[in-house]
Amino acid sequence: MELKSNHASPVLTDPSPLNKSRLGIHPSLMPFSQAGVGPSFSGKYVTVTRKKPAKLDDVRSNGWLDAMKSSSPPRKKLNKSFNSEVTSDDSEFGYCCWLLKYPSALNSFEQIISYAKNKKIAIFLDYDGTLSPIVDDPDRAIMSDCMRSAVKDVAKYFPTAIISGRSRDKVYELVGLTELYYAGSHGMDIMGPVNHSVSADHLNCIKSTDHLGKEGNLFQPAREFITMIDKVFKTLLENTKSIKGAKVENHKFCASVHYRNVEEKNWPTIAQCVHDILKDYPQLHLTHGRKVLEIRPEIDWNKGKAVDFLIESLGLSNSDGVLPIFIGDDRTDEDAFKVLREGNRGYGILVSSVPKETSAFYSLRDPSEVKEFLSSLVRWKKLEEEEEEAEDE
Ligand SMILES: O=P(O)(O)OC[C@H]1O[C@H](O[C@H]2O[C@H](CO)[C@@H](O)[C@H](O)[C@H]2O)[C@H](O)[C@@H](O)[C@@H]1O
């Protein structure tokens, strides 16, 4: 592990960004071009040219199981050379070493705000594992009242959006704050501010109204897939119903199969169910989340593109005076971290209590540190505004 600190400038070299094969997806299941294969959709972002994946008899051989095992960090790891459990002191040491590369955003707060001075900050937040702790039952991933008020406060000072893997309706129901923008299904369902130039540029972007009747720009680049995802969801529900602990969710533009509560000996069966579905739908592909397999449309769209879309919608693109900050904990958040890092544009902050490979720039240990970070931003901004007012008087 490289121990050199990288916190001298907001964005440095990308530490070997994650790619599909490293996420455990066998190359034979990765999308590749073959003209004329798959339906032709009209949307600007649909790039369905994938051939059916080769038949794999055993999901063990294609890397899915390895990816499933590593998809949420174990609390303790075995030290193979000594055949003993790594002590918590060892884990803490490993975490401290990792912090040199991905410094705590709390400890680096002064540095962050000195870079943010005279810039307009835009905040992008993931939900699960970031605003709410990871729990066994996805329906019980409740955000605390103090986190809700921290997010509400932050939205008073900075444009703030939630970008979640859940459906937009579900994440709105969980967060319940009208002052935010919401993107569901990993950014495939965005309700952003009205911006006429944006809707003209993007197909599938229409004027719409939100839950409270407020007008916004609704962007759904995978609209054509709604019926297909619903069908896939129903099949998954049927095919996994005998697997104890399995849970399937329909997020409208993607479907999730949770195996957190499934005995590990049954994980191959879960993987096989998902694998069998993907064989029938070459227009869809797999991504791995935290103890969850997700089936998504094969379109060129992700949380990173959603961040770009929202920045543009907010009228903040093409400006050096903008500092986007994305806070997330999941592999799907890496797309957003990469967009900010590669464009030298802002800060990705990974929420993790264990060392992880990431394209984020800073880290926070858990949702309670996320809350502290958001509150610190609010305190700093308030003070800055008070000082400006005092100077004007
Ligand atoms: O992008 P996110 O907002 O982080 O959503 C990602 C997934 O979050 C949920 O699952 C995860 O959190 C659950 C509750 O803590 C946990 O039980 C599960 O194991 C995690 O994978 C959600 O249920 C998924 O559909 C989202 O894709």
The ligand as an SDF file (V2000), in Angstrom:
LIG
                    3D

 27 28  0  0  0  0  0  0  0  0999 V2000
  -26.9360    4.2940   -3.8610 O   0  0  0  0  0  0  0  0  0  0  0  0
  -27.4360    3.9840   -2.4950 P   0  0  0  0  0  0  0  0  0  0  0  0
  -28.3810    5.0210   -1.9730 O   0  0  0  0  0  0  0  0  0  0  0  0
  -26.3140    3.7180   -1.5260 O   0  0  0  0  0  0  0  0  0  0  0  0
  -28.2660    2.6380   -2.6420 O   0  0  0  0  0  0  0  0  0  0  0  0
  -27.5650    1.4190   -2.8470 C   0  0  0  0  0  0  0  0  0  0  0  0
  -28.4160    0.2610   -2.4280 C   0  0  0  0  0  0  0  0  0  0  0  0
  -28.8550    0.5470   -1.1060 O   0  0  0  0  0  0  0  0  0  0  0  0
  -29.7590   -0.3650   -0.4930 C   0  0  0  0  0  0  0  0  0  0  0  0
  -29.0630   -1.5580   -0.1730 O   0  0  0  0  0  0  0  0  0  0  0  0
  -27.9700   -1.3890    0.7170 C   0  0  0  0  0  0  0  0  0  0  0  0
  -28.4510   -0.9020    1.9810 O   0  0  0  0  0  0  0  0  0  0  0  0
  -29.3370   -1.7920    2.6830 C   0  0  0  0  0  0  0  0  0  0  0  0
  -29.8330   -1.0710    3.9270 C   0  0  0  0  0  0  0  0  0  0  0  0
  -28.7800   -0.6840    4.7510 O   0  0  0  0  0  0  0  0  0  0  0  0
  -28.6160   -3.1090    2.9940 C   0  0  0  0  0  0  0  0  0  0  0  0
  -29.4940   -4.0070    3.6410 O   0  0  0  0  0  0  0  0  0  0  0  0
  -28.1120   -3.7210    1.6790 C   0  0  0  0  0  0  0  0  0  0  0  0
  -27.3480   -4.8820    1.9460 O   0  0  0  0  0  0  0  0  0  0  0  0
  -27.2590   -2.7230    0.9030 C   0  0  0  0  0  0  0  0  0  0  0  0
  -26.9260   -3.2340   -0.3860 O   0  0  0  0  0  0  0  0  0  0  0  0
  -30.9340   -0.6350   -1.4060 C   0  0  0  0  0  0  0  0  0  0  0  0
  -31.7780   -1.5870   -0.8310 O   0  0  0  0  0  0  0  0  0  0  0  0
  -30.4510   -1.0620   -2.7760 C   0  0  0  0  0  0  0  0  0  0  0  0
  -31.5370   -1.3130   -3.5990 O   0  0  0  0  0  0  0  0  0  0  0  0
  -29.6100    0.0720   -3.3280 C   0  0  0  0  0  0  0  0  0  0  0  0
  -29.1810   -0.2150   -4.6390 O   0  0  0  0  0  0  0  0  0  0  0  0
  1  2  2  0
  2  3  1  0
  2  4  1  0
  2  5  1  0
  5  6  1  0
  6  7  1  0
  7  8  1  0
  7 26  1  0
  8  9  1  0
  9 10  1  0
  9 22  1  0
 10 11  1  0
 11 12  1  0
 11 20  1  0
 12 13  1  0
 13 14  1  0
 13 16  1  0
 14 15  1  0
 16 17  1  0
 16 18  1  0
 18 19  1  0
 18 20  1  0
 20 21  1  0
 22 23  1  0
 22 24  1  0
 24 25  1  0
 24 26  1  0
 26 27  1  0
M  END
$$$$
